[in-house]
């Protein structure tokens, strides 16, 4: 990030001559001077400083440095704010999470957001993305045989064991009801292995417009380069609810689940704490030590369907689902006109940079990404736009347009000329 040079000492004649030129150039950029056509666009950092990669410290599994995903410019869904933004005059209730999004599932209107595109570790909410791939590619009645590797996987498990026989449908329920990492492992094997599964998940994320999302593991366990955002989780749940099998699984209270070896079968329950709430449509929670707590869920009330994603929070003093519920309650009373939109599938570019959307720029500063990132415009405090949206909190980078390359080049030339003139005058005065 560059810092404008100071005006210099008022005792120097050269400085007095340079100030008007610098001011004129600054005003030209702030006024949004019309861009000038050039042979190649100038690459600029986009997005919010410090939000291009998940925050530290790194997870113990993040052993290999991975460059940040490109940051689309303009931002996906028109949401460029780095702080809190909401529709209407009444702000959402305070919540203790790093990022959130509240949006209308049917219109796509985003009603409120906090750092919607900040990259975070998604934990088990990424299982929604795996479920979408499974639903599309595997027959639900196919039988998968469990392995010792499935049973030994880290974290939460559905209860798969070596020699057990499970249909894909049962594994899908194990994946979503009890957040089974063992089910994720078995399904990834059936999809052709972990690398092939991750490639399919990346393709699906790109198709949905979830360009902050890069799965590193099928289950959501931390891994190098893993990221998603509150905005992307809203897209993933919306897509999941459009698949009848996934939508039905998300609201299933329990299913009979097979045993293995000498272990009998058992009843597999749904661990979603919003299950049973009036109008609950489905959701997914997640947790790792590095990701902290995440949750994405949807509810319907009076014919209106809303989704909420809350990312990187803590369950104390208020449970994550209760924070999500409070945001949903606010959303059902908010105006229908949004501050941005959940994009439709197939309308954006690439999630891995191979087909980067026009204008996208990878954050500068290597894997950290924050040092070279710059945001434009914005001011602290609350501001109101013409459509009634209100922004508060951190500076919003979605305001001033960047100074066109031609203006910068011309400005440099003008400064050089003025400098030469001043130097000549100073030599004459000596």
C-alpha positions in Angstrom: 0.0 0.0 0.0 1.5 3.4 -1.0 1.4 6.5 1.1 1.1 9.9 -0.6 4.2 12.1 -0.1 3.9 14.9 2.3 3.7 18.5 1.0 7.3 19.2 2.1 8.7 22.3 3.8 6.9 25.6 3.0 10.3 27.3 2.8 11.3 25.5 -0.4 10.2 27.2 -3.7 10.3 23.9 -5.5 7.8 22.4 -3.1 5.4 25.3 -3.6 5.5 24.7 -7.4 4.9 20.9 -7.0 1.9 21.1 -4.7 -0.6 22.3 -7.2 0.4 19.6 -9.6 0.0 16.9 -7.0 -3.3 18.2 -5.8 -4.6 18.4 -9.4 -3.7 14.8 -10.0 -5.3 13.7 -6.8 -8.5 15.5 -7.6 -8.6 14.0 -11.1 -8.3 10.5 -9.7 -10.9 11.2 -7.0 -13.4 12.6 -9.5 -13.3 9.3 -11.4 -11.7 10.6 -14.6 -12.9 8.6 -17.6 -10.6 5.7 -18.4 -8.3 5.9 -21.4 -8.0 2.9 -23.6 -4.6 1.1 -23.4 -3.1 -2.0 -25.0 -2.9 -3.9 -21.6 -4.8 -3.3 -18.4 -2.8 -2.3 -15.4 -3.0 -5.0 -12.7 -4.1 -3.6 -9.4 -4.8 -5.3 -6.0 -8.5 -5.7 -5.3 -10.5 -6.5 -2.2 -10.0 -5.6 1.4 -6.6 -5.5 3.0 -5.9 -8.4 5.2 -8.9 -10.4 3.9 -7.3 -12.2 0.9 -6.3 -15.2 3.0 -7.7 -16.7 6.3 -6.2 -15.1 9.4 -3.3 -16.6 11.3 -2.0 -18.4 13.1 -1.9 -21.2 10.5 -3.3 -24.6 11.2 -0.9 -27.3 11.8 -2.0 -29.0 8.6 -1.1 -25.9 6.6 2.4 -27.0 6.0 2.9 -25.9 2.4 2.6 -22.2 1.4 -0.2 -21.7 -1.1 -0.6 -18.4 -3.0 -4.0 -16.6 -2.4 -6.8 -17.0 -4.8 -7.3 -14.1 -7.2 -9.6 -11.4 -5.9 -12.3 -10.6 -8.5 -12.7 -7.0 -9.5 -15.5 -5.9 -9.4 -16.4 -8.0 -6.4 -18.8 -10.9 -6.9 -22.4 -9.9 -6.2 -21.5 -6.2 -6.1 -20.4 -6.6 -2.4 -17.1 -4.7 -2.0 -17.6 -3.6 1.6 -15.0 -4.5 4.2 -17.1 -3.7 7.2 -20.8 -3.8 8.1 -23.4 -3.0 5.5 -27.2 -3.4 5.6 -30.4 -2.5 3.8 -32.8 -0.1 5.4 -32.5 2.2 8.4 -32.4 -0.4 11.2 -29.1 -2.2 11.7 -28.9 -6.0 12.4 -28.3 -7.1 16.0 -24.7 -7.2 17.1 -23.0 -10.6 16.6 -19.6 -11.8 17.6 -18.4 -13.2 14.3 -15.7 -12.1 11.8 -18.0 -12.3 8.8 -21.7 -12.8 8.0 -24.2 -12.6 5.2 -28.0 -12.5 5.3 -29.7 -12.9 1.9 -33.0 -13.8 0.3 -32.9 -17.3 -1.2 -35.4 -16.5 -3.9 -34.5 -13.0 -5.1 -30.8 -13.3 -4.3 -30.9 -9.9 -2.6 -28.2 -9.6 0.1 -29.8 -7.8 3.0 -26.8 -7.4 5.3 -23.2 -8.3 5.4 -20.0 -8.0 7.3 -16.8 -8.6 5.4 -18.7 -10.9 3.0 -15.8 -11.9 0.8 -13.2 -12.2 3.6 -11.5 -15.5 3.1 -11.9 -17.8 6.2 -11.4 -21.5 6.9 -14.9 -23.1 6.3 -14.4 -26.2 8.4 -17.3 -28.8 7.9 -19.5 -26.3 6.0 -17.5 -27.3 3.0 -19.3 -30.6 3.1 -22.2 -28.9 1.4 -19.9 -28.6 -1.7 -18.9 -32.2 -1.5 -22.6 -33.2 -1.2 -23.4 -31.2 -4.4 -20.7 -33.2 -6.3 -21.9 -36.5 -4.9 -25.5 -35.8 -5.7 -24.6 -35.1 -9.3 -22.1 -37.9 -9.9 -22.9 -40.9 -7.8 -26.0 -43.1 -7.9 -27.6 -43.1 -4.4 -28.1 -46.9 -4.4 -24.4 -47.8 -5.1 -22.8 -49.8 -2.3 -19.5 -48.6 -0.8 -17.4 -50.8 1.4 -15.8 -49.1 4.4 -12.1 -49.2 5.1 -9.9 -48.9 8.1 -8.7 -45.6 6.7 -12.3 -44.3 6.9 -12.7 -45.4 10.5 -9.3 -43.8 11.5 -10.0 -40.3 10.0 -9.6 -37.4 12.4 -12.5 -35.4 13.8 -16.2 -36.1 13.8 -17.3 -39.5 12.4 -20.6 -41.1 11.4 -19.4 -44.6 12.4 -18.1 -46.2 9.3 -15.8 -49.2 9.8 -13.8 -51.7 7.7 -16.0 -54.2 5.8 -19.2 -52.2 6.5 -21.5 -51.9 3.5 -23.1 -48.5 3.0 -25.1 -47.0 0.2 -24.1 -43.6 -1.2 -27.4 -42.3 0.2 -26.5 -43.5 3.7 -23.0 -41.9 3.4 -24.6 -38.7 2.2 -26.7 -38.7 5.4 -23.7 -39.5 7.4 -21.9 -36.6 5.8 -24.6 -34.1 6.5 -26.4 -35.3 9.7 -23.4 -36.0 11.9 -20.7 -34.2 9.9 -18.9 -37.5 9.3 -15.3 -37.1 8.1 -15.3 -40.8 7.6 -18.3 -40.5 5.2 -16.4 -37.7 3.3 -13.4 -40.0 3.0 -15.5 -42.9 1.7 -17.3 -40.7 -0.8 -14.1 -39.1 -2.1 -12.7 -42.6 -2.7 -15.8 -43.5 -4.7 -15.4 -40.3 -6.7 -12.0 -41.4 -7.8 -9.8 -40.3 -4.9 -9.1 -37.1 -3.0 -7.4 -35.2 -5.9 -10.2 -35.9 -8.3 -12.8 -35.0 -5.7 -11.1 -31.7 -4.9 -10.9 -30.9 -8.6 -14.7 -31.6 -8.9 -15.4 -29.5 -5.9 -13.4 -26.6 -7.3 -15.3 -26.9 -10.6 -18.6 -26.8 -8.8 -17.5 -23.8 -6.7 -16.5 -22.0 -9.9 -19.9 -22.8 -11.5 -21.7 -21.4 -8.5 -19.7 -18.2 -8.4 -18.0 -19.1 -5.1 -14.7 -17.6 -6.1 -13.4 -17.2 -2.5 -13.7 -21.0 -2.1 -10.8 -23.4 -2.4 -11.3 -26.8 -0.8 -8.1 -28.5 0.5 -9.8 -31.5 2.0 -13.2 -33.1 1.1 -14.3 -33.0 4.7 -13.4 -29.5 5.8 -10.4 -30.5 7.9 -7.8 -27.8 7.6 -5.3 -28.0 4.8 -3.0 -25.8 2.7 -4.9 -23.1 0.8 -8.3 -24.0 2.3 -10.7 -21.0 2.1 -14.2 -19.9 1.7 -16.3 -16.8 2.7 -19.6 -16.0 4.3 -20.9 -15.0 0.8 -19.8 -18.3 -0.7 -21.4 -20.4 2.0 -24.7 -18.6 1.2 -24.3 -19.7 -2.4 -23.5 -23.3 -1.4 -26.5 -23.7 0.8 -28.8 -22.1 -1.8 -27.5 -24.6 -4.3 -27.9 -27.5 -1.8 -31.5 -26.6 -1.1 -32.3 -26.8 -4.8 -31.3 -30.5 -4.8 -34.2 -32.5 -3.4 -32.0 -35.3 -2.0 -29.7 -32.9 -0.1 -32.6 -30.7 1.1 -34.4 -33.8 2.5 -31.2 -35.0 4.2 -30.6 -31.6 5.9 -34.0 -31.8 7.6 -33.9 -35.5 8.5 -33.9 -36.1 12.2 -32.3 -39.6 12.1 -31.8 -42.7 9.9 -30.9 -46.3 10.6 -27.2 -46.6 9.9 -25.4 -49.9 9.2 -22.9 -51.4 11.6 -19.7 -53.3 10.7 -17.9 -56.5 11.8 -19.4 -57.3 15.2 -20.8 -53.8 15.8 -24.6 -53.6 15.3 -26.3 -50.9 13.3 -27.6 -47.8 15.1 -29.7 -44.7 14.7 -27.7 -41.8 13.2 -29.0 -38.4 14.4 -28.9 -34.9 13.1 -26.7 -32.6 15.1 -28.1 -29.3 13.7 -29.3 -27.2 16.6 -31.8 -25.3 14.5 -33.5 -28.5 13.4 -37.1 -28.4 14.6 -37.3 -24.6 14.6 -40.4 -23.3 12.8 -39.6 -22.9 9.1 -36.1 -24.4 9.2 -35.0 -25.4 5.8 -31.6 -26.9 6.5 -28.1 -25.9 7.5 -24.6 -27.0 8.3 -22.2 -26.2 11.1 -18.4 -26.6 11.3 -15.5 -26.3 13.6 -11.7 -26.7 13.7 -9.2 -25.1 16.0 -8.0 -22.8 13.3 -11.3 -22.1 11.7 -13.2 -21.6 14.9 -17.0 -22.0 14.6 -19.0 -21.6 11.4 -22.6 -22.0 10.5 -24.9 -21.6 7.5 -28.6 -22.1 7.7 -31.9 -21.1 6.0 -35.5 -20.5 7.3 -38.8 -19.7 5.8 -41.4 -17.3 7.3 -44.6 -16.0 5.7 -43.5 -17.2 2.3 -40.1 -15.5 2.5 -36.9 -17.7 2.5 -33.7 -16.4 3.9 -30.2 -17.8 4.3 -27.6 -16.7 6.9 -23.9 -17.6 7.1 -21.8 -16.7 10.2 -18.1 -17.4 10.0 -15.3 -17.5 12.6 -17.2 -17.0 15.7 -17.4 -18.3 19.3 -20.4 -19.9 21.0 -19.9 -17.9 24.2 -21.7 -15.9 25.5 -24.2 -16.6 22.7 -24.4 -19.8 20.8 -23.6 -19.6 17.1 -27.0 -20.8 16.0 -28.7 -18.2 18.3 -26.5 -15.5 16.7 -27.6 -16.8 13.3 -31.2 -16.9 14.4 -31.1 -13.3 15.6 -29.8 -12.2 12.1 -32.6 -14.2 10.4 -35.2 -12.5 12.7 -33.8 -9.2 11.7 -33.8 -10.1 8.0 -37.4 -11.1 8.0 -38.2 -7.5 9.0 -35.7 -5.9 6.6 -36.6 -4.3 3.3 -36.6 -6.6 0.3 -34.2 -4.4 -1.6 -30.7 -5.6 -1.2 -27.2 -4.1 -1.0 -25.9 -6.8 -3.4 -26.9 -10.1 -4.8 -26.2 -13.8 -4.6 -25.1 -14.5 -8.2 -26.7 -17.1 -10.4 -24.7 -20.2 -11.3 -22.6 -19.9 -14.4 -22.2 -16.1 -14.4 -18.7 -15.7 -13.0 -15.2 -16.8 -13.8 -12.7 -19.2 -12.1 -12.2 -20.2 -8.5 -8.6 -21.3 -9.0 -7.3 -18.5 -11.3 -7.2 -20.6 -14.5 -10.1 -18.6 -16.0 -9.8 -15.5 -14.0 -12.7 -13.0 -14.4 -11.9 -9.8 -16.3 -10.3 -7.4 -14.0 -9.4 -9.9 -11.3 -6.0 -9.4 -9.6 -4.1 -11.7 -7.3 -3.3 -9.9 -4.1 0.3 -8.7 -3.8 2.6 -9.7 -1.0 2.9 -13.5 -1.7 1.0 -16.0 0.4 0.2 -13.4 3.0 -1.5 -11.2 0.5 -2.2 -8.3 2.8 0.9 -6.1 2.3 0.1 -5.3 -1.3 -3.6 -5.1 -1.1 -5.3 -1.7 -1.4 -8.8 -0.6 -1.2 -10.3 2.6 -2.7 -12.3 5.2 -1.1 -14.5 4.8 2.0 -14.8 6.6 5.3 -15.2 5.5 8.9 -18.6 5.8 10.5 -22.1 5.5 8.9 -23.0 6.6 5.5 -26.3 6.4 3.6 -26.7 5.7 -0.1 -29.4 6.7 -2.4 -31.3 3.4 -2.0 -31.3 3.5 1.7 -28.5 1.1 2.4 -26.3 1.9 5.4 -22.6 1.1 5.9 -20.8 1.2 9.2 -17.6 0.1 10.7 -14.4 -0.5 8.7 -13.6 1.7 5.7 -15.5 0.6 2.6 -13.3 0.1 -0.5 -16.2 0.1 -3.0 -16.2 3.8 -3.5 -13.7 5.8 -5.5 -12.5 4.6 -8.9 -8.8 4.0 -9.4 -6.7 6.7 -11.2 -6.5 5.7 -14.9 -3.0 4.6 -16.1 -2.9 7.5 -18.6 -3.5 10.1 -15.9 -0.7 8.6 -13.8 1.7 8.5 -16.7 0.8 12.1 -17.7 1.2 13.1 -14.1 4.6 11.7 -13.8 5.7 13.4 -17.0 4.2 16.7 -15.7 6.0 16.3 -12.4 9.3 15.6 -14.2 8.9 18.7 -16.3 8.1 20.9 -13.4 11.0 19.4 -11.5 13.4 20.3 -14.3 12.0 23.8 -14.5 12.4 24.3 -10.8 15.9 22.9 -10.8 16.8 25.4 -13.6 15.4 28.3 -11.6 17.2 27.3 -8.5 20.5 27.1 -10.4 19.9 30.6 -11.7 19.2 31.9 -8.2 22.5 30.4 -7.0 
